[in-house]
Amino acid sequence: MTKIKLASIDGLSQILEIEQEAFSPPWTFESLLNEVGKEDSYFITAVDKLDLLGYAILRQVGDDGELLKIAVDKQTRCKGVGAFLMAAILEHAAEKAFESVFLEVRESNTAAVKLYEKYGFKVIRVRKDYYNDPVEDALIMNRECKNDKKCEETSFF
């Protein structure tokens, strides 16, 4: 059974493997380590028994949340783990009474965009040539939570 746990230093080597597989350019071990236990970050993992299946990082920015990372192990993709992590992130955002959650995503990452849209995110603008390796536009997506009954009342678990 898959569970959500706070990220720990012990799991960072597995998280780094997923990070390097999922992102170009990936964050460094030190960047990930900086988020563990940080007061304004919610760094979670999805685990099944001893297997780390994926992770997500939500950082508080004023009254909002910024989804910095969400990634799933390559062998586990398309099995609901990303949705499980997203639900946990939005549950946390509701508990913290964030006004909204925003994120940036590569324009070509259609699987991620579909996941975000499923959870109520909308494209609010495009950042031209934001990413490198390869150069690509970023979609800035946002999900309003303030006065959103769905966000405030939905229990995802």
Backbone as CSV, one residue per row, in Angstrom:
resi,resn,N_x,N_y,N_z,CA_x,CA_y,CA_z,C_x,C_y,C_z
1,MET,0.835,-1.185,0.000,0.000,0.000,0.000,0.880,1.249,0.000
2,THR,0.585,2.166,-0.893,1.364,3.387,-1.022,0.998,4.368,0.083
3,LYS,2.034,4.962,0.676,1.859,5.936,1.749,2.660,7.188,1.428
4,ILE,2.213,8.289,1.993,2.940,9.555,1.906,3.752,9.719,3.178
5,LYS,5.033,10.032,3.012,5.919,10.294,4.151,6.720,11.555,3.866
6,LEU,7.100,12.255,4.917,8.004,13.387,4.744,9.359,12.865,4.270
7,ALA,9.975,13.593,3.378,11.293,13.204,2.884,12.307,13.276,4.016
8,SER,13.286,12.380,3.953,14.353,12.382,4.949,15.698,12.285,4.240
9,ILE,16.725,12.592,4.975,18.080,12.519,4.421,18.375,11.105,3.944
10,ASP,17.866,10.096,4.657,18.117,8.699,4.288,17.634,8.351,2.885
11,GLY,16.565,8.991,2.430,16.006,8.668,1.121,16.516,9.520,-0.019
12,LEU,17.423,10.448,0.276,17.843,11.395,-0.765,18.572,10.759,-1.938
13,SER,19.298,9.682,-1.717,19.993,9.067,-2.855,18.986,8.498,-3.849
14,GLN,17.892,7.911,-3.353,16.836,7.407,-4.245,16.106,8.565,-4.923
15,ILE,15.850,9.623,-4.169,15.189,10.801,-4.738,16.059,11.396,-5.834
16,LEU,17.364,11.474,-5.594,18.290,12.020,-6.588,18.276,11.189,-7.869
17,GLU,18.176,9.871,-7.757,18.097,9.015,-8.950,16.867,9.358,-9.777
18,ILE,15.727,9.515,-9.122,14.498,9.878,-9.835,14.632,11.278,-10.421
19,GLU,15.201,12.194,-9.666,15.415,13.575,-10.116,16.247,13.614,-11.397
20,GLN,17.345,12.851,-11.424,18.232,12.849,-12.584,17.570,12.216,-13.800
21,GLU,16.684,11.292,-13.572,15.968,10.620,-14.648,14.828,11.494,-15.192
22,ALA,14.235,12.322,-14.328,13.025,13.052,-14.694,13.271,14.473,-15.203
23,PHE,14.355,15.119,-14.769,14.524,16.536,-15.072,15.837,16.832,-15.773
24,SER,15.780,17.820,-16.665,16.968,18.305,-17.352,16.925,19.829,-17.318
25,PRO,17.840,20.448,-16.620,18.853,19.871,-15.744,18.250,19.503,-14.381
26,PRO,18.779,18.469,-13.762,18.277,18.059,-12.450,18.845,18.921,-11.335
27,TRP,18.149,18.921,-10.218,18.695,19.538,-9.016,19.845,18.679,-8.511
28,THR,20.730,19.297,-7.754,21.849,18.584,-7.144,21.403,17.959,-5.825
29,PHE,22.230,17.070,-5.311,21.976,16.473,-3.994,21.833,17.577,-2.953
30,GLU,22.704,18.589,-3.028,22.692,19.683,-2.056,21.396,20.485,-2.130
31,SER,20.887,20.711,-3.356,19.627,21.443,-3.510,18.472,20.682,-2.884
32,LEU,18.441,19.378,-3.099,17.398,18.550,-2.493,17.550,18.527,-0.974
33,LEU,18.772,18.366,-0.519,19.045,18.344,0.920,18.572,19.633,1.587
34,ASN,18.737,20.753,0.894,18.325,22.054,1.422,16.822,22.115,1.708
35,GLU,16.022,21.298,1.012,14.567,21.324,1.194,14.093,20.411,2.325
36,VAL,14.919,19.458,2.741,14.519,18.519,3.794,14.398,19.263,5.124
37,GLY,13.231,19.195,5.722,13.019,19.806,7.025,12.921,21.319,7.013
38,LYS,12.942,21.917,5.841,12.854,23.372,5.738,11.443,23.814,6.137
39,GLU,11.366,24.842,6.958,10.092,25.277,7.529,9.055,25.660,6.472
40,ASP,9.485,26.288,5.383,8.525,26.733,4.380,8.353,25.750,3.221
41,SER,8.909,24.543,3.351,8.770,23.521,2.313,8.044,22.292,2.844
42,TYR,7.241,21.716,1.996,6.562,20.456,2.274,7.139,19.468,1.266
43,PHE,8.097,18.665,1.708,8.849,17.741,0.853,8.396,16.338,1.233
44,ILE,7.643,15.712,0.326,7.053,14.414,0.622,7.515,13.353,-0.364
45,THR,7.380,12.115,0.072,7.662,10.979,-0.796,6.458,10.047,-0.799
46,ALA,6.314,9.314,-1.883,5.331,8.231,-1.969,6.136,6.942,-1.864
47,VAL,5.811,6.128,-0.882,6.551,4.886,-0.659,5.591,3.703,-0.582
48,ASP,6.069,2.569,-1.037,5.340,1.309,-0.936,6.311,0.310,-0.330
49,LYS,6.042,-0.057,0.904,6.962,-0.879,1.696,8.292,-0.147,1.767
50,LEU,9.343,-0.671,1.163,10.651,-0.011,1.200,10.969,0.747,-0.090
51,ASP,10.068,0.671,-1.073,10.325,1.296,-2.371,9.865,2.746,-2.405
52,LEU,10.771,3.644,-2.779,10.418,5.038,-2.989,9.906,5.165,-4.418
53,LEU,8.648,5.573,-4.574,8.008,5.613,-5.885,8.044,6.987,-6.532
54,GLY,8.117,8.023,-5.703,8.125,9.385,-6.231,8.210,10.389,-5.104
55,TYR,8.248,11.663,-5.464,8.359,12.726,-4.472,7.768,14.014,-5.026
56,ALA,7.507,14.935,-4.123,7.014,16.261,-4.502,7.502,17.273,-3.471
57,ILE,7.695,18.503,-3.946,8.118,19.596,-3.057,7.211,20.796,-3.323
58,LEU,6.550,21.245,-2.277,5.713,22.443,-2.312,6.329,23.454,-1.355
59,ARG,6.579,24.638,-1.832,7.159,25.674,-0.977,6.157,26.799,-0.789
60,GLN,6.057,27.283,0.443,5.197,28.423,0.726,5.884,29.695,0.265
61,VAL,5.140,30.496,-0.502,5.622,31.789,-0.982,4.535,32.797,-0.625
62,GLY,4.703,33.473,0.482,3.661,34.378,0.961,2.413,33.584,1.315
63,ASP,1.291,33.956,0.698,0.021,33.263,0.934,-0.239,32.152,-0.079
64,ASP,0.737,31.843,-0.910,0.579,30.853,-1.971,1.551,29.698,-1.780
65,GLY,1.338,28.678,-2.562,2.265,27.562,-2.629,2.839,27.476,-4.032
66,GLU,4.111,27.139,-4.129,4.737,26.906,-5.425,5.166,25.451,-5.476
67,LEU,4.605,24.728,-6.429,4.999,23.338,-6.621,6.331,23.340,-7.364
68,LEU,7.401,23.035,-6.630,8.743,23.072,-7.205,9.074,21.800,-7.961
69,LYS,8.629,20.669,-7.435,8.982,19.371,-8.017,7.860,18.379,-7.786
70,ILE,7.640,17.544,-8.773,6.846,16.337,-8.601,7.397,15.358,-9.634
71,ALA,7.794,14.192,-9.168,8.402,13.213,-10.067,8.119,11.805,-9.557
72,VAL,8.027,10.889,-10.516,7.733,9.495,-10.213,8.795,8.626,-10.882
73,ASP,9.207,7.580,-10.177,10.158,6.610,-10.716,9.663,6.089,-12.065
74,LYS,10.588,5.934,-13.010,10.233,5.551,-14.377,9.398,4.263,-14.445
75,GLN,9.720,3.271,-13.644,8.981,2.004,-13.667,7.588,2.121,-13.060
76,THR,7.310,3.206,-12.382,6.044,3.361,-11.658,5.112,4.367,-12.327
77,ARG,5.558,5.015,-13.388,4.733,6.035,-14.038,3.454,5.427,-14.607
78,CYS,2.442,6.259,-14.699,1.121,5.892,-15.246,0.392,4.869,-14.374
79,LYS,0.700,4.860,-13.084,0.037,3.935,-12.158,-0.620,4.684,-11.002
80,GLY,-0.793,6.005,-11.140,-1.508,6.776,-10.139,-0.664,7.416,-9.055
81,VAL,0.645,7.197,-9.079,1.497,7.754,-8.028,1.570,9.279,-8.137
82,GLY,1.666,9.811,-9.344,1.689,11.262,-9.526,0.412,11.899,-9.000
83,ALA,-0.724,11.270,-9.286,-2.003,11.774,-8.783,-2.053,11.698,-7.258
84,PHE,-1.506,10.634,-6.698,-1.463,10.464,-5.244,-0.636,11.582,-4.596
85,LEU,0.512,11.884,-5.187,1.347,12.977,-4.690,0.647,14.325,-4.846
86,MET,0.013,14.537,-5.993,-0.676,15.811,-6.233,-1.803,16.006,-5.221
87,ALA,-2.548,14.958,-4.937,-3.624,15.053,-3.954,-3.073,15.429,-2.582
88,ALA,-1.943,14.847,-2.206,-1.323,15.169,-0.919,-0.852,16.622,-0.884
89,ILE,-0.314,17.106,-1.979,0.142,18.495,-2.065,-1.046,19.446,-1.891
90,LEU,-2.152,19.154,-2.586,-3.315,20.035,-2.501,-3.994,19.953,-1.137
91,GLU,-3.947,18.787,-0.525,-4.464,18.661,0.839,-3.655,19.559,1.786
92,HIS,-2.353,19.533,1.639,-1.488,20.381,2.470,-1.778,21.860,2.199
93,ALA,-1.947,22.226,0.925,-2.253,23.613,0.567,-3.557,24.060,1.219
94,ALA,-4.557,23.174,1.252,-5.834,23.494,1.897,-5.651,23.659,3.401
95,GLU,-4.869,22.778,4.008,-4.609,22.875,5.460,-3.908,24.187,5.805
96,LYS,-3.013,24.630,4.933,-2.274,25.883,5.167,-3.060,27.114,4.721
97,ALA,-4.254,26.893,4.134,-5.119,27.976,3.645,-4.414,28.850,2.614
98,PHE,-3.650,28.225,1.728,-3.013,28.976,0.653,-4.092,29.569,-0.247
99,GLU,-3.831,30.743,-0.776,-4.759,31.363,-1.717,-4.721,30.659,-3.060
100,SER,-3.526,30.198,-3.454,-3.389,29.477,-4.720,-2.114,28.645,-4.688
101,VAL,-2.013,27.764,-5.662,-0.795,26.992,-5.880,-0.412,27.235,-7.339
102,PHE,0.854,27.522,-7.571,1.316,27.734,-8.937,2.528,26.863,-9.215
103,LEU,2.835,26.719,-10.502,3.946,25.877,-10.925,4.402,26.291,-12.316
104,GLU,5.561,25.788,-12.700,6.086,25.943,-14.050,6.314,24.550,-14.608
105,VAL,5.998,24.360,-15.885,6.162,23.049,-16.505,6.591,23.241,-17.954
106,ARG,7.435,22.332,-18.417,7.831,22.382,-19.827,6.596,22.234,-20.710
107,GLU,6.526,23.046,-21.730,5.377,23.019,-22.635,5.168,21.638,-23.259
108,SER,6.251,20.914,-23.499,6.154,19.599,-24.148,5.786,18.471,-23.180
109,ASN,5.747,18.741,-21.890,5.470,17.703,-20.900,3.957,17.512,-20.771
110,THR,3.371,16.911,-21.798,1.909,16.796,-21.868,1.335,15.927,-20.755
111,ALA,2.049,14.908,-20.319,1.548,14.067,-19.221,1.403,14.887,-17.948
112,ALA,2.393,15.715,-17.641,2.326,16.562,-16.450,1.225,17.606,-16.594
113,VAL,1.128,18.228,-17.764,0.097,19.248,-17.977,-1.291,18.638,-17.782
114,LYS,-1.512,17.443,-18.296,-2.814,16.771,-18.117,-3.090,16.487,-16.642
115,LEU,-2.070,16.057,-15.904,-2.241,15.815,-14.471,-2.632,17.113,-13.768
116,TYR,-1.924,18.193,-14.062,-2.216,19.469,-13.416,-3.624,19.952,-13.767
117,GLU,-4.005,19.817,-15.025,-5.347,20.233,-15.436,-6.419,19.400,-14.725
118,LYS,-6.151,18.121,-14.540,-7.089,17.244,-13.828,-7.350,17.773,-12.415
119,TYR,-6.363,18.402,-11.824,-6.489,18.935,-10.471,-6.809,20.424,-10.455
120,GLY,-7.301,20.956,-11.549,-7.820,22.318,-11.576,-6.833,23.416,-11.909
121,PHE,-5.620,23.072,-12.318,-4.648,24.090,-12.706,-4.975,24.604,-14.102
122,LYS,-4.739,25.895,-14.294,-4.959,26.527,-15.595,-3.700,27.287,-15.999
123,VAL,-3.419,27.304,-17.294,-2.282,28.071,-17.810,-2.628,29.547,-17.685
124,ILE,-1.732,30.305,-17.033,-1.973,31.742,-16.893,-1.013,32.577,-17.741
125,ARG,0.096,31.954,-18.155,0.999,32.633,-19.090,2.093,31.672,-19.541
126,VAL,2.869,32.145,-20.513,3.982,31.364,-21.059,5.259,32.163,-20.860
127,ARG,6.296,31.486,-20.380,7.630,32.095,-20.278,8.452,31.568,-21.436
128,LYS,8.796,32.439,-22.350,9.549,32.052,-23.529,10.973,31.626,-23.158
129,ASP,11.399,30.514,-23.743,12.781,30.031,-23.610,13.243,29.928,-22.153
130,TYR,12.348,29.569,-21.257,12.666,29.504,-19.833,13.625,28.356,-19.510
131,TYR,13.389,27.215,-20.117,14.215,26.034,-19.841,15.378,25.957,-20.812
132,ASN,16.455,25.298,-20.355,17.553,24.990,-21.258,17.777,23.485,-21.227
133,ASP,18.552,23.004,-22.156,18.924,21.583,-22.219,17.718,20.655,-22.331
134,PRO,16.863,20.790,-23.321,16.857,21.750,-24.437,16.098,23.030,-24.091
135,VAL,16.339,24.071,-24.894,15.632,25.337,-24.720,14.161,25.112,-25.030
136,GLU,13.321,25.591,-24.131,11.879,25.381,-24.298,11.108,26.378,-23.444
137,ASP,9.885,26.663,-23.888,9.002,27.547,-23.135,8.473,26.834,-21.899
138,ALA,8.150,27.623,-20.887,7.510,27.112,-19.673,6.072,27.609,-19.634
139,LEU,5.171,26.724,-19.270,3.800,27.119,-18.991,3.724,27.437,-17.505
140,ILE,3.210,28.601,-17.173,2.970,28.960,-15.776,1.509,28.601,-15.523
141,MET,1.297,27.708,-14.556,-0.051,27.245,-14.251,-0.398,27.605,-12.816
142,ASN,-1.681,27.829,-12.583,-2.141,28.265,-11.276,-3.458,27.574,-10.935
143,ARG,-3.635,27.328,-9.656,-4.898,26.787,-9.145,-5.291,27.640,-7.957
144,GLU,-6.394,28.362,-8.106,-6.899,29.199,-7.022,-7.452,28.307,-5.922
145,CYS,-7.203,28.680,-4.686,-7.744,27.939,-3.545,-8.606,28.815,-2.656
146,LYS,-8.333,30.106,-2.604,-9.087,30.997,-1.725,-10.542,31.030,-2.173
147,ASN,-11.440,30.818,-1.223,-12.875,30.797,-1.475,-13.285,29.716,-2.470
148,ASP,-12.468,28.693,-2.581,-12.762,27.574,-3.470,-13.248,26.416,-2.615
149,LYS,-14.543,26.183,-2.618,-15.123,25.133,-1.779,-14.466,23.788,-2.069
150,LYS,-14.192,23.514,-3.323,-13.571,22.242,-3.691,-12.217,22.083,-3.014
151,CYS,-11.433,23.147,-3.003,-10.099,23.097,-2.393,-10.203,22.994,-0.879
152,GLU,-11.141,23.733,-0.291,-11.233,23.772,1.164,-11.901,22.546,1.766
153,GLU,-12.848,21.935,1.033,-13.644,20.881,1.616,-13.247,19.479,1.161
154,THR,-12.482,19.380,0.123,-12.136,18.061,-0.394,-11.092,17.403,0.481
155,SER,-11.381,16.198,0.895,-10.368,15.386,1.558,-9.897,14.363,0.542
156,PHE,-8.641,14.374,0.248,-8.109,13.505,-0.800,-7.791,12.110,-0.282
157,PHE,-7.766,11.922,1.046,-7.401,10.617,1.594,-8.478,10.103,2.498
